[in-house]
Amino acid sequence: MIARGAMLGPDQPVILHMLDIEAAAEALNGVKMELIDAAFPLLKDIVATTDVVEACMDVDIAIMVGGFGRKEGMERKDLVSRNVSIYKAQASALEKHAAQDCKVLVIANPANTNALILKEFAPSIPEKNITCLTRLDHNRALAQISERLDVHVSDVKNVIIWGNHSSTQYPDVNHATVTTSYGEKSVRELVADDHWLDMEFITTVQQRGAAIINARKQSSALSAASAACDHMRDWVLGTPKGTWVSMGVYSDGSYGIQPGLIYSFPVTCANGKWSIVQGLKIDKFSRVKMDATATELVEEKSLAYSCLD
Ligand SMILES: NC(=O)c1ccc[n+]([C@@H]2O[C@H](COP(=O)([O-])OP(=O)(O)OC[C@H]3O[C@@H](n4cnc5c(N)ncnc54)[C@H](O)[C@@H]3O)[C@@H](O)[C@H]2O)c1
């Protein structure tokens, strides 16, 4: 997708650096062969390596997919412990060798906490440059509304994913709208079923990752890759006017969320920078859910630190 221009646009040549562990070196080389064979006009060079320094050297964008993936029935605690040490090591390689203004997107789970570890162990990378992926959850929420209302997904906008990329995330439609032939209408008004929006919709989005793992016995792949392209494209090239997206970013205390956590907020992007959408009205129901997912992130943070000892 990156080599076809889905991430940075059809006019932006790219050099792909791909990192994997020694045990996967042969498979990595196979991916490199496929990339060569695809003859992508935008792909100017490929570096396929098991050396983290070579992989991080001068990169402008780092997409952190590597890690120990969640398997069916796996406890989040095991996942945290296996992944934080990887992110601590990769943080220092990025800090030392990546381009100065490198933008980082962490995808591997636990995504928010891996990003937090990366931020804490790469203190010279600006906090604003370290993000994690909740765009997949955002896109899932848009898709659920689109299916329910039988409208095209591109006509739905401004859902919000608050918090952790986990089952405590809060998919919020209170500010979401649909473009119709008679103007922009609120999702709540059009769905006209608060019970569905406050129960089934939320659970479906929260559990969608697990549902995909149940069905495929592997994490989402195509939709995750596409969401990663959406995340980086909007961050680098900007969000459309009047539209916000969800990104896991460090909290500056907005909406009462503990500063320093990597928490998913509604953001707009311009000139390569994101800003949290301010001033949205938060009702009691939302407040409880936003706080619950923040509490989980605080707990994950201390779990991550205990695994590093
Ligand atoms: N945030 C999201 O929305 C989202 C969506 C889908 C998947 N994920 C997560 O993304 C990650 C990747 O998922 P996947 O299905 O591609 O998993 P996968 O197991 O197929 O791939 C992980 C890759 O990472 C490599 N790897 C392991 N340790 C590494 C290290 N130390 N350095 C570099 N590479 C290393 C593995 O060899 C493997 O090639 C998982 O953690 C998954 O849970 C997140």
The ligand as a Gaussian input file, in Angstrom:
#p B3LYP/6-31G(d) Opt

LIG

0 1
 N       -3.488000      -1.065000      16.631000
 C       -4.207000      -1.799000      15.814000
 O       -5.280000      -1.384000      15.358000
 C       -3.754000      -3.184000      15.390000
 C       -4.437000      -3.864000      14.375000
 C       -3.946000      -5.102000      13.944000
 C       -2.829000      -5.642000      14.536000
 N       -2.242000      -4.980000      15.556000
 C       -1.033000      -5.507000      16.202000
 O        0.041000      -5.387000      15.278000
 C        1.032000      -6.352000      15.552000
 C        1.399000      -7.110000      14.320000
 O        0.325000      -7.948000      13.956000
 P        0.533000      -9.097000      12.889000
 O       -0.767000      -9.793000      12.737000
 O        1.215000      -8.536000      11.684000
 O        1.524000     -10.045000      13.727000
 P        2.577000     -11.081000      13.167000
 O        2.938000     -11.943000      14.344000
 O        2.089000     -11.694000      11.895000
 O        3.820000     -10.175000      12.764000
 C        4.662000      -9.612000      13.703000
 C        6.026000      -9.500000      13.053000
 O        6.891000      -8.861000      13.995000
 C        8.124000      -9.538000      13.938000
 N        8.875000      -9.274000      15.169000
 C        8.806000      -9.926000      16.362000
 N        9.677000      -9.385000      17.236000
 C       10.296000      -8.367000      16.590000
 C       11.311000      -7.453000      16.951000
 N       11.857000      -7.481000      18.160000
 N       11.710000      -6.559000      16.030000
 C       11.178000      -6.546000      14.793000
 N       10.229000      -7.384000      14.384000
 C        9.794000      -8.295000      15.271000
 C        7.739000     -10.995000      13.751000
 O        8.829000     -11.787000      13.285000
 C        6.637000     -10.858000      12.703000
 O        7.134000     -10.803000      11.382000
 C        0.451000      -7.209000      16.680000
 O        0.928000      -6.742000      17.904000
 C       -1.030000      -6.965000      16.573000
 O       -1.692000      -7.206000      17.793000
 C       -2.662000      -3.766000      15.972000

